[in-house]
Amino acid sequence: MDSIHSLSELLSEQKSGSFVEIPGKLAQTFGQGTISTTLPVSKLLSIYEVDLEVQRSIIPQNLSKLVDYIQLYLDHHQTIYFPGIILSARGAGEYDDTTGVYRLRAIEKLYVVDGQHRLAAFQRLTESFQSLMARAKDRREYDKMDEITEKLNRLYQFPMSVMIYLDIDARQERQLFSDINKLPRKIGGNLAVLRDQRRFYHVVGTRLVETDSNLQDIGIDMFTERGKGPEFMWSYHLLVEILCALFEGRMRSSARNNGYQFSEEDESDIMKQASFYFERLLNHLPKPERGNIAWSENVQLGLALFAHEEAVKTGTFNRYALEHVLKILPHIEWDNIYVGEEKDRLPRRSRIMKAYQFIKDFYENNQLILIGNKEDAG
């Protein structure tokens, strides 16, 4: 047998079966050849390598959060999202233009440019499940084995978007890693909220905009980055705040129940309650028009906080109590909430709380007369 004197000779001796085939689209990105593809986690974990001169050390807290996030998909079948992984081939592999396939020899690896923590989280979970499976097999716990096998299969099949730079060196990788992690501007407003389509009220808000005719009548801006377009009454960001205020009595998206674990029944129930609330707003308030203070951001948040307080006085969110208190809305003189330039000069929270207190005081002082007389007449 002839001796092999170099790595290239070793690679040339390998059989075609030892190649890893990656279907993908060849393109130019920032003047560099790249391949864009989608790979299952099982294949991705077999081809990546970490160069510690390019990547920073793993941050345990970040890794733990990602593991918990993936567990939502495995344990609760919730949809999860990840940005794409960026890898560098450093000249390895060959792209076949005729078949659109990138072939990587089994001995070759792709180096991580961005996505180290995501890959490490998937790697840790696969190793954990493999260990649990071995233990269950030793103990003849076949029910556990079936459950673990199902989760491991879903983990292996999870699709990840991947971009592969074909021929950049370690120095260029370090620069690219730095640019990715330091240069982008933080998004805000609607886009920041819309991006987080995993939290309860974010999911509910999106579904309401898509399906509820009341919100379509009001007009919700889903995509303007900051503020809202001139043709819309509310921004999507405001809608989520209103939902948190109405059902939690809080103005922040970090409200107690705005988490990642919830059932379809929870989602359906809140959507019905929210649709009822928005329908009553359209019935009891003036026609939605820009400049109408009753539909302004601060007043709507103050109103939602007030409605929550009254609706939960019985201990749970009571639809009939909500319907009762909203009957006061046609009688409120909305233009009297703010004096002078208060609606423009007061801090945002102060404007919201002033609207809340105005509505609350009006209700307490007038409900027996206005609502009682109306109901007696009916």
N, C-alpha and C positions, 0 to 999 in steps of 0.2 A: 504493500500500500504506500502510495506517495505521501511524503510528509507535507504538512501545511505550514508555511512560514509566515503568514500574515493574517490579520483579521479579515481583510477583503477576500482572501482565498477561502477562509472558513465560511464566510457568508455566501460565497458563490457556490459552495458545495451543498448548501441546505436545499432540501426538497421544497417544492411549491407548497406542500401541505403545512409547512412551518411558518407561512406568512399569515399575518393578521390583515384581513381585508376591511377597509373602511370606505363605504360609499360616501361621496361628498362632492361639493361643487367647488371648482377651482376659481379663484378670483384674485384681485389685487387690492390690498388694504394698506393705506399709507405707504404705497410704493413697494410693498412686500407681497410675495406670493402667499396666499392663504387657502385653506380648505375649510368650508363650513359644512357641518354635518350634525346629525343627532345620533347619539350612541346610548345603548343600555348601560346601566351602571356596571354590570358584570364585565363587559368588554372594556369600559373606561378604566376600571380598577386594575386591569391586567396590563395596561400599556403606559401608565403614567409613572413618573419619577420626580422626586423633589431634589433640587440643587440648593443646598443650604447657603450657598454664596449668593443666590438670587432671592430666595424666600426668607422671610422673617420666621422666628420661632412660633410654634403653635401657641395660641392664647387659650388656656384651658376653659375659661369662662365662655368664650365665643364658641368653642367646640361643643361644650355642654348644651348651649342654647340650640345649636343646629341639630344635635342628636335628639333633643326633646321635640323640635319642630318636625323632624322626619317621623318621629313616633306618632304624631297626629295622623299621618297618612297610613301608617301600619296598624295602629290600634283602633283608630276611629274612622278610617276611610275618608278623611278630609282631604280636599285638594290642596296641594302645596306647590309653591313656585320657587324657582331658582334662576338667577341670571346665568348666562352661559359661562362655561369653563374655557379658559384660554391656555393652549399648550404650545410648546415650541419643539419642532422636529430636529433643529440643528443640522439640517441636511440629510437626515435619515429618511429612508423610505422612498418610494417612487409612485408617481401618479400616472395612471393609464387614462389618457384622454378619450380613447375609444369606448371604454366601459364606464368611465367616471368613478373609478375605484382607486383609492390610495392604498398601496400595499406596504406593510411594515413587517420586517423580519422579526421573528419571535425574540431574537436576542436584542433588538433595538427598543428604546423607550422614548416617550415624549415627555418633555420637562414642563412642569407647571409654571405658568406665568401668573395666572389669576385663578383662584378657586381652591387653594390648598386646604382651607378649613372645611369646605364643602366635601371635598374628596375624602378628607380624614374622617369626617362624620359618617359617611357611607361605609368607609373601611372599618371603622370601629363597630358599627352595627352588624356588618356581615360577620366579623370575627366573633362578636358576642352571640349571634344566633347560631353560628357553627358550633360554638362551645356548648350552648344550651341543648342543641340537637344531640351532640355526642353524649351528654349527661343523661338526657331523656332515653336515649337508646340503651345505655348501660343499665338503666333502671326499668327498662321495658315499659315506659310510660308512653304508650303509642298515641293516645289522644293528644298529649303535648307535642309529640313529634309531628303530627299532622298540622297542628296550629303553627308551629315554628317553621315547618316546611313551606306553608302557604305564605307566611310573612317574608321568608327569605326569597322565595320566588318573585314576589312583588317588588322586593327591594332590588333584586338583580335586574328585573325588567324595567325599572324606572328610567324614563328617557331623559337625557341631558343634552342640551345644546352645546356644541363644542366648536371652537375655531382653532385651527392649527396653523401657526406660522411655520413655513417650510424651511426657511434658511436665514434665521437671525442667530446671532451669537449671544453668549451670556451677558455681555455688556449691554446689548440692545434689549435683552429680556429685563434686566434691572431697570432700565429707563422706562420701558413699557409698564412694568409693574408699578413704578413710582407715579407715572402719569395716570394710570387707572385709579389709583387709590388716593391721589392728592389733588388732581386738577379738576375733576367734575364739580359743577356747582350743585349744591343741595337743592332738590326740587321742593316746591312748597304748594300750599293751597290745594286745589282740587286734585292735582296729579299725585301729590304725596298720599292723600287719602285713597284715591282710586287705585293706587299701586298696592295698597294693603288689603287685597280682596280675600282676607282670611278671617278677620275679626267679625263678630256677629252683626253689629250695626252697619258695618261697611257692606257686608253681603246683603243684608235686608234693604239698605238704601239703594243699592244697584238694582235689585230685583223690583223694588217699587217704581223706580224711574222707568224701567223697561215695561212694566205691566199695569201700573195704576193710572187710570185716566185723570184722577184728581191732580196728580203731580204734573201730568202733561198739560193740564189747563193752567197750572201755576207757572210752569216753565223752569226747568232745572238745567244749569250749565254744567256738563260733565267734564269738559276737557280744557277749559281755559286755565292756565297755570295759576294765576293769581287773580282773585276777584271773580268777576263774571262778565260775560258779554252783555252789550246794551239791550239785547232782545230777551234776556232772561230775568226772572224775578229773584231766584235763589241760585247759589252755587251748590255743587254737590257736597262740598266741605260743610256748608251751613246745614244741609239736610241731615248729615250724620250728627252734627251737634244738636239739632232739634230732636232727633230720635233719642240721643243720650239724655237730653234734658227731660223729655216727656216720660221716658220709661225708667230712668235712673235718678232723676232730680239732680243731675250733674251736667256741667257744660264741657267736660273734657272727654276725649275719646277713650281715655283710660278708665272709664266707668266700670263698675264691678263686673257686669255681665257682658262686657264687650270683649270677650275672650275668643279663643280658638275652638273650644269644645262646645258644641251645641247640636241639638237634634233637628230634624226636619219639622217636627211638631212645634218646637220652640220658634223656629223661623216662621212657620205658617201662622202661628198664633199672634206674634208681634206684627206681622204684615197686615192681618185683619184689623187689629187694634189701630195701627197707624193709618190705614186707609179710611177707617171710620173717622179718625181725628181730622184728617185733611179734608174729608168730605164736609164735615161740620164747619170747618174754617171757611170753605167756599160758600156754604149756606148762610153763615152768620156775619161774615165780614164784607166790606165793600169789594167790588170787583178788583182782582189783582192788577195793579198798575204801578209802574215805577214812580216813586215819589210819594206813594200812599203810605203814610207812616204806620198804618196797621199791619202792612206786609213787610216792613223793614226788618233788617237782621236783628237788631237789638230788641225790638218789641216782640218779634216772634220767639226769640229765646226766652225772654221774660214770661211770655204767655205759656210756653211749654213747661217752664219751671212751676208756674202757678197751677197749670192743669195737672201736673204730676202730683203736687202736694194735695190737691183735693181728691184726686182719683184713688189715692192709696190710704185714705183716712180709715178705711175699714180693715186695713192690714194687707190687702192685695190690690192689684190694679183693677178697679171696678169701672166697667164700661158705662154703666148707668149713672154712676156719680159723675163721670166725665161728661156725659151728655147733658146732665143737669147744669153743671157749672158753665158750660159753653153757651147756654142760652142767654147769659148776661152780655155776650159780645156785641149784639146789635145796639145796645144802649150806651156803650162806652164812647166818650168823646176823645178819640185818640190824639187829636192835636193838642190836648191839654197835658199830655204826659211830661213833655219837656218845656221848660221855661227859657225864653230867649235863645241863646246859642248852646244850651246844654247838650242837645243831640249831636253837636259837632265837636264840642270842646271837652266834655267829660271823658274820662278813660272808658274803654269798652265795657269792662265789667261793671263800672258804676252806671252806665247807661242801661245795661241789661237789668241790673237790680232795681233801678228806679222804675223801669217799666213793670217789672214783676210786682213791686210794692204798690204802684198805682192801681194795677188791675186787681190785686188782692184787696186793697182798701175799698175800691169801688164795689166789689162783690159783697164784702162783709156789710157794707152800709146800705146796699140797695137790693140784695137778692130777694128778701121777703116781699118787698113792694113790687118790683118789676117782674120777677119770675113767678111769684105767687099769684099776682093778679092775672097774668097771662094764662096760667094753668087753670085758675078758677073759671076764667071766661071760656076756656076750651071745654 
